Amino acid sequence: MIPLYRAGTSPLHRAPAWTKLLALIVIAALVAGSGRDPRTTAILGAVTVAAYAVAGFGPAVLTRQLWMARWLIVFVAVAQLPFLPWTDALIGCARIALLVAVAALVTLTTRTTDMMGTITTALGPLRHAGVAPERIALTLSLAIGAVPVVSGFVRTVREARAARGGGFGLRAWIVPVLVLTLKYADDLADALTARGVE
């Protein structure tokens, strides 16, 4: 798994993992419940930009996180435009960008071990139902780590097609990305098995 954490001494770095995860959940709930009103998204966006500054990250770091999620944002826009006014589609894209930025900030300021520990503790009561919190925490951590990996695959395939003079074709780049992703998943499964994780 690719570690996203960047060491630092800011208040956000020192804050407990559970407070940052709770803040992420609250922000997601506020965004989801804001309806078509863009004011909530705008306010939370401003708070997010300020939070990046408090964490010691400049605009370049925030821009890079959004750039990595650009295809997701484009997909959301394309999916919404045929059915919604362009203003509503724009608000929807802004919400996705906001959530991506906030989630990235959490991972940038939180060690993976701290995040897994928090998730494991929160899901502790599920042990009585036969659920292993450690497995869920590991799965979530692996999912977070896979985001930049898959984004890298998309970038690699796009650059390879550009070098060969190939145009933009949905099937032409989805198939290579899918193959690379499946290979990554297979290699990851082998690595986990070698470490005794079933």
Salt bridges, closest charged atoms under 4 A:
ASP37 OD2 - ARG39 NH2 2.93
ASP88 OD2 - ARG36 NE 3.61
GLU134 OE2 - ARG127 NH2 2.41
ASP187 OD2 - LYS183 NZ 2.98
